[in-house]
Amino acid sequence: MSVCGDWSVIVLSGGEGTRISPWIEQWLGTPRPKQYCSFYGSQSLLERTLLRAASLAQSDRLFTVIGCGHRRYLQIGTVYGRVVEQPSSRDTGVGVFLAASYVSACFPETTVIILPSDHFVHPEKRFTSTLRRACRLAEDHPDKLILVGAIAKYAETDYGWIAPGSPLEQHTLVSHSEAREVLAFQEKPSMVRAQAYLESGYCWNTMIVAVRLKTLWSIGERLHPECLGRFNQLVRILKSRDGQQLPAEIEREVLTRLYQGMPAFNFSRELLTPCAKQSVVLPLDGVEWSDLGRPERVVRAFHVTGLHPNVPPHLLDDVIAV
């Protein structure tokens, strides 16, 4: 498997999946965040995400952020890269910059791609090809946030939506003809607005972002200075180790202190939305994408792709696909 460029990957695996949790408990007999579930085949959503990450970066450039208490779900033999366990949840923005702190301490000049771990995608090769294009696009446009936008299939009110604008001006010989400037982000609209967005050709916001690390950090410092002040302290602590990991006990103590009083913020709503004019959307064409946040999306994913689910038929039969 070839590794493209000196890229780094942040895998977000801290969510609890509360909306679909009761349905998963019916299936497995115990609650479990959806990213640790094997909806089809033998691999969980997180393990599939890590395989995609391995096609983009070497293992020492892979950083996985998990929720408090999630280590019990990790499988022996899976390559997770550097695993960082959050002391508590402070929403997706803090999770991104926690991982970015570890990246910054080791690879400050890198391009990073952020991959949520609860996504269903098919086919895999076409999807990872778009991820590589997003990373190259971030290198060609180092001041931009490059978002992978899923082609909307129906009027979804739980997703964020991206309004695409003019084609991106090309500065290199590498063509990115599908890329568009972003006009605006719209978070979780009403059904009427979602239908209008669908008819206007908006994309779903997957929260997959490729960006130069220094650009991401600069945006964070501008929009969330208190959080980034704390994370700058963490970077200094990590750098003082000269590449050696903190002992587990000391790391837990450092992160617990860091998170005390830490303001929470949502990455999509409170970072991407204010940065619409600094963003580019790369459409994810020819790929079935979902975050599997509701049983209806699980049913749709298998109906559209023809894959064989591990979920018992009676649990699928009771759900109406979107």
MONOR-V476270 format. One record per residue. SS is DSSP state (hx for helix, st for strand, lp for the rest). NEAR is the number of other C-alpha atoms within 10 Angstrom. D_CENTER is the distance of its C-alpha to the mean C-alpha in Angstrom with 1 decimal. Layout:
ss=(SS;SS)
near=(NEAR;NEAR)
d_center=(D_CENTER;D_CENTER)
This chain:
ss=(lp;lp;lp;lp;lp;lp;st;st;st;st;st;st;st;lp;lp;lp;lp;hx;hx;hx;hx;hx;hx;hx;hx;hx;hx;hx;lp;lp;lp;lp;lp;hx;hx;hx;lp;lp;lp;lp;lp;lp;lp;lp;hx;hx;hx;hx;hx;hx;hx;hx;hx;hx;lp;lp;lp;lp;hx;hx;hx;st;st;st;st;st;lp;lp;lp;hx;hx;hx;hx;lp;lp;lp;lp;lp;lp;lp;lp;st;st;st;st;lp;lp;lp;lp;lp;hx;hx;hx;hx;hx;hx;hx;hx;hx;hx;hx;hx;hx;hx;hx;hx;lp;lp;lp;lp;st;st;st;st;st;st;lp;lp;lp;st;st;st;lp;hx;hx;hx;hx;hx;hx;hx;hx;hx;hx;hx;hx;hx;hx;hx;hx;hx;lp;lp;lp;lp;st;st;st;st;st;st;st;lp;lp;lp;lp;lp;lp;lp;lp;st;st;st;st;st;st;st;st;lp;lp;lp;lp;lp;lp;lp;lp;lp;lp;lp;lp;st;st;st;st;st;st;st;st;lp;lp;lp;hx;hx;hx;hx;hx;hx;hx;hx;hx;lp;lp;lp;st;st;st;st;st;st;st;st;st;st;hx;hx;hx;hx;hx;hx;hx;hx;hx;hx;hx;lp;hx;hx;hx;hx;hx;hx;hx;hx;hx;hx;hx;hx;hx;hx;hx;lp;lp;lp;lp;lp;lp;lp;lp;hx;hx;hx;hx;hx;hx;hx;hx;hx;hx;hx;hx;lp;lp;lp;lp;lp;lp;lp;hx;hx;hx;hx;hx;hx;hx;hx;hx;hx;hx;hx;st;st;st;st;st;st;lp;lp;lp;st;st;st;lp;lp;lp;lp;hx;hx;hx;hx;hx;hx;hx;hx;hx;hx;hx;lp;lp;lp;lp;lp;lp;lp;hx;hx;hx;hx;hx;lp;lp;lp;lp;lp)
near=(6;9;13;14;15;14;25;28;29;31;28;23;27;27;21;17;18;15;13;19;19;15;16;22;13;13;15;12;10;11;17;19;20;26;27;19;19;17;21;14;10;11;16;20;24;26;22;20;23;25;16;19;27;22;17;27;20;18;17;13;22;25;25;25;26;25;20;15;12;18;12;6;13;15;13;7;6;12;16;24;19;18;16;23;22;22;19;16;16;18;15;22;21;24;29;21;22;25;26;27;24;22;26;20;19;17;17;14;13;20;24;28;28;21;25;25;26;27;18;22;20;17;13;14;12;14;19;17;14;17;25;19;19;27;25;21;24;23;20;17;19;18;15;22;26;31;30;27;26;25;20;24;12;13;20;20;16;15;21;20;26;28;21;23;15;11;15;17;12;14;10;10;7;11;11;19;11;12;25;21;21;24;17;19;24;19;18;15;17;13;13;10;15;24;15;13;22;18;12;11;14;23;25;30;24;22;20;18;26;32;28;25;23;18;15;21;18;13;19;21;16;11;14;18;13;13;22;21;12;16;24;17;13;19;18;13;14;21;17;12;11;10;10;9;12;14;8;9;8;10;15;16;11;15;18;13;13;17;19;10;9;13;13;17;17;15;18;19;17;16;18;21;18;15;19;19;15;16;23;30;28;27;23;23;16;12;19;21;23;20;18;22;18;19;22;16;19;22;21;19;22;19;13;10;13;9;13;11;17;13;17;11;9;9;14;17;10;11;15;11;16;15)
d_center=(21.8;21.7;19.5;19.0;19.8;19.1;15.4;13.1;9.7;7.6;6.3;5.6;8.5;10.5;10.9;14.4;14.2;17.5;18.1;18.3;19.6;23.3;23.0;21.4;24.2;26.7;25.4;25.1;27.6;25.3;22.2;19.0;15.3;14.1;11.6;14.9;16.9;18.3;18.7;20.4;21.8;21.8;18.1;15.6;12.1;10.9;13.8;13.0;9.5;11.6;14.1;12.0;11.1;14.9;15.8;14.2;15.4;18.1;17.6;18.6;15.8;13.1;12.0;10.6;10.6;12.3;14.2;17.9;19.9;17.2;18.9;21.3;18.8;18.2;20.2;22.8;22.6;18.9;17.6;14.9;15.8;16.2;15.3;15.3;16.2;16.0;19.6;18.5;15.7;15.5;12.5;9.0;10.8;12.9;10.4;8.7;12.4;13.6;11.8;12.8;16.3;16.6;15.5;18.0;20.7;20.6;19.5;20.0;20.5;17.4;14.9;11.3;8.2;4.7;3.1;2.6;6.3;8.2;8.4;11.9;12.8;16.4;17.9;15.8;17.8;17.4;13.6;13.5;16.3;14.3;11.6;14.7;16.2;13.3;13.9;17.6;17.4;15.9;18.8;21.3;20.3;19.5;19.8;17.1;13.5;12.5;10.3;10.1;11.9;13.0;16.8;17.8;20.2;21.5;21.7;18.7;19.1;16.0;13.5;13.4;15.3;15.7;19.4;20.0;23.0;25.1;24.3;23.0;26.0;26.2;27.1;27.1;28.6;25.3;24.9;21.8;23.8;21.1;19.2;20.1;20.3;18.6;21.2;19.4;16.6;17.8;16.2;17.4;20.7;23.9;24.8;27.3;24.8;22.2;25.0;26.0;22.5;22.5;26.0;25.2;22.5;19.4;16.0;13.3;10.3;7.2;5.2;4.7;7.2;10.0;12.6;15.5;15.1;18.3;17.4;14.3;16.7;19.4;17.6;16.7;20.4;21.6;19.7;19.5;22.3;23.0;19.6;19.6;23.2;22.3;19.6;22.2;24.5;22.0;21.7;25.5;25.9;23.6;25.4;28.7;28.1;28.6;25.7;26.7;24.3;25.5;27.4;25.4;27.7;27.7;23.9;23.8;26.5;24.9;21.6;23.6;25.7;22.7;21.2;24.6;24.7;21.3;20.4;17.3;15.2;12.4;9.9;10.4;14.0;15.3;13.8;12.7;15.7;18.3;17.2;17.6;20.6;18.7;16.0;16.2;14.8;14.9;15.6;14.4;18.0;19.5;16.5;16.2;12.8;12.2;10.1;13.5;13.9;17.6;20.3;21.2;17.9;18.6;22.1;21.2;18.8;21.8;24.4;22.9;22.1;25.1;23.3;25.1;23.3;24.0;24.3;28.1;29.6;31.0;27.6;26.5;29.9;29.8;26.6;26.9;24.2;22.8)
